[in-house]
Amino acid sequence: MQLSATAVGCTSISNSQSVFNDTGIHGPKPYKISDFSDLSSRISFGSFDRNSVMVPQGLISVLLILANIVLDYAQESKIIPTETVFVRRNNSRRCRPTPPDILGPYYEPRTKRLTQYCTGDKDSYYNHTLTVHGHVYADDCRTGIPNTKIEVWQADVDGRYHWTDCRGYIMTDRNGYYEFTTVNPGRYTIDRAHRDTRPRHIHYKVHGGREFMGVVTQMYFRGDPFLGNDDPCRICSSERNELITRPSLYCRKGVCMKTVKFDIVLERKPRGRESPTEMFNVIKV
């Protein structure tokens, strides 16, 4: 299948370069997810005016101590609280693996390790920046899987795929955490009449290694009018709540970024089938 007639060249950016700074996209002072003190995992207290706020001094001290403990824990672990998905069955709670999706026609196995994607068009990258972050968990929904390879590819803001841009792979850290910046993926049609529109999505291929089943899936966005029954891809999984993210907007020093959190849960390989040979959960076309 033919891609865009004018493919955008990929700009390889090392992990040491920043995502945001005071003067532009790249520079020596990065702004990362963990820098935003107003995330749900952080608590901050401003200065108290003792003349206008009638609060016992002892209570203020206790609150400040508790706030500092929470801040210290968040700064040390750099783990943002995540939502886990459970299924109630026979009055018990069971962790559920991330549902698979189709691979699609635009997968390319030979890509570079990047933390910034869709950088070929600098204006689009700066004006439509999206930061994606989350964890890759084991089947208990608590244990992060370190050094996991995550392949990512998507359409650009205009809904076009390119062989040399908007694709690559990242690795999770020792806590199973990953993070990358990209652009809001555009919608595109899959019929010649340009009426069947797929919802915005980002493709994932998560490797499970020796112990876990990998998964091929797609991340979607809440509020998209083409999810579920309105998705022309009848075998895709855009109706699954586990794959639908809730975008949020965070701003600091005049710099705003749209963020989404997408956690992935891998299931273990069947007993006796642990081996270096990789296995993937995927919806076959």
N, C-alpha and C positions, 0 to 999 in steps of 0.2 A: 504494500500500500504506500502511495507516495505521500511524503510529508510536505511541509511548506516549501514553496518554490525558492524562497530565499532563506536558507538556514542561517541562524545567528551563530557566530563563533563563540566558543566557550572560553571564558576567562578563568583560569585556574587560580584559586585564592588559597593560600596556606592557612592552617588552623591558627597561626599566631596573629593574623590580621584581624582587625576588629569588625564588628557588625555595625555599630553606630558610634558616633562621636559628636563633639560640639560643632564641627565644621563641615561634615559631609558623611558619606557612606563609610569610607575607609580612613584609618588613622591610628594613632598610637594609644588612644584611650577608649577601650571597648565598653559598650553598654550591653550587658547580657541579662537574661531573665533573672538571674539571682541578684542583680543590682536594684531591682524595683522593690522598694520597701513596702509598697501597698499591695503586694500579692497576698493571697489568703493565708499563706503560711507565716506572714510577718505581722507583728503587732507593734505599734509605736504610740507613745504618749507625748504630747506637747508639753510646754511649760505650764504650770498651774499658777494662776493668780490667786493668792491666798486671801486677798481682799474681796474678791467677787465670788469665789467658790468655797462654800462652807463644807469642806470635807476634812475629817479628822486626819491629822498629820501622820499618825501611825498607819492608817489605811492607805494613804498615798505612798508611803514607803514600801508597804507590802506589794502594792500594785506595780510599782516601779521595779522591784526585785523580780517579780514574776515575769514582767515584760522583758527584762534583760535576760532571764533564763531562756525564754522562748526565742529571742533574737539570737542569742549565742548558739542555741541548738540549730536554728535554721542556717546560720552562717557556716557552722562547722560541717553540717551534713550536706548542705546545698541540695536538699531533696525537697521538692514541692509536693505537698499532699496531693494524692491522686485518687481518682474514683475507681473502685474495683467493682466488677460485675459479678453478682451471685445469682444463682437460681435456687428458688425454694422447692425442695422435693422431699416429701416425707418428713416435713418439719425440720429439715436440716438445711444448712447453707453450703453450697458447693461452688467453688471457683470455676468459671467457664472460660475456655480458650477463645481467643479472638477468631471471629468467623472468617472463612476464606472468601475470596472473590476471584474474578477471572484475571488472567495475566494480561490480556489485551494484545493488540497487534504492534504496539510501539516499544516493546521491551528490547533493550540492548544490553547484553551481558558485559561488554568491555567498556567500563566507565572509570572515572577518576574518583579518588577520595576527596570530598569537598565538604565544607560547612556552609557555603553560600551557593545558591542555585539561581538560574535564570538571570545571570548578571550580564548577558550579552547586550541587553538594552538597559543602559544605566538609568534613563528616565523612568521606565516602567519599574525597575527594581526599587528605586527610591520612593516612588509615589504609590506603589502597591505592595509594600513590604509586609511579609507574613513570617512570623517566627513560630516554628513548630517544635514542641518539646514533649518529653514523656519518658517512660521507662519500658524496658522489656522485662517482663516478669516470668518466673517459673510458674508451674501450675498451682501454686498456693496463693497467687496474687500478692505476694509479699516479698519474695526473694528476687532481687534484681539479678539478671544474667549478664555478667561482664563480657567485654570484648566480643559483642555480637555484631555481625555485619548486617546493615540495613541498606538495601538498594532502594533508591527513590527516583521516580521519574514522573513528569506531569506536563500538561499543556502550559503555554505562556498565557499572558493576560488576554490575548486575542483568541485563545482556544486552538493554538497550533502547536504541534509537536516538532521537535528538532532532534537530530541525531547527535548534535554536539553541544547542546545547551539544555538546561532544565532537567538534568539527569546526573546521577553519580551515586556514591555510597558514603555512609558514615559508620562509625563504630561506637558502641556504648562504652561508658567508662566503667570503673570498678563497681559502681552501684547499679549498673544497668541503665543509666541515664543517657539520653541523647538529646541533641538540640541542633537545629539548623535554621537558616533564614532563606526565604524564597519569595515568590510573588503569589498573589491570589490567582489560582488557576482559572482560566477562562472556560466557559462552556463551549461545546461544539456539537454539530449535528452529525448524525451517522447515516443519513439518507440523502439521495440526490436532490430531493425537493427541499432540503434544509428545513424540515419541520420537526424531525425527531431529535430532540435536544437532550444530551446527557447532562446530569448535574455536575457541578464543580467537584473535582476529586483529585487526590494525589495517590499514585500507586506506590505500594510497598512490597518488597520481597525480603522477608526477615529470615535469616539463616539460623537453624537450630543446632548445628554442629553434631556432635556424637550422641548427646543425651536427649535432645528435644527435636520434635517435628518443627520444621520451618513452616512459614505461612506466607502465601501470596494474598494480598488483600488491598483494599482501597479505603482511604479516609475521606469522609464526606463532611458537609457543613450544614448545621441546623438552619432551617428557614429556607433552604433552596426549594423552589417550587417544582423541581423535577425529580424529587426523591420518590422512592417506593413505586407505587403503581403508575406514577407519571414518568418513570424512567423507561426509555424505549429499549434498554437492555434488560430483557425479561429474566435473564439468568444471573444478573448482577445482584449484589447484596446491599443496595442503597437503602433498603427498608430496615436494616438491622441497627438498632439503637447503639450497639457497641461500636459501630463504625462512624457514627454521626457526632461531630465535635461542636462545641459551643465557642465561637470566637469571642475574644475579649479585647478591649483597647486599653493600653497602658501608656501613659505619657510621663516624661521627665525632662525638665529643662527645655521645654519647647519641642522635644523629639517624641513622637508618638509611634507606637508599633502595634499592629494587630497580632494577637497570639492565640494559639490553640494548643490544647493538651491532648495527646493521643497516646494512651498506654496500650501495650501489646502483651498478651498472655500466651505463652507457648505451652503445648502439652508435651508430656514425655513420650518418647518412643515406646512402642509395645515391649513388654518384658522379653528379653532374649534377642531383640533386634537392635540393641545399641551397637553402633558401628560408625566408622568415619564416613560411610556413604550417607549423603544428605537425602532427607525425605521432606516433602512439602505438602501441606494441605492447600489445595487449590481447586477452584471450580473449573472443570474441563469443558471446553467448548466443543 
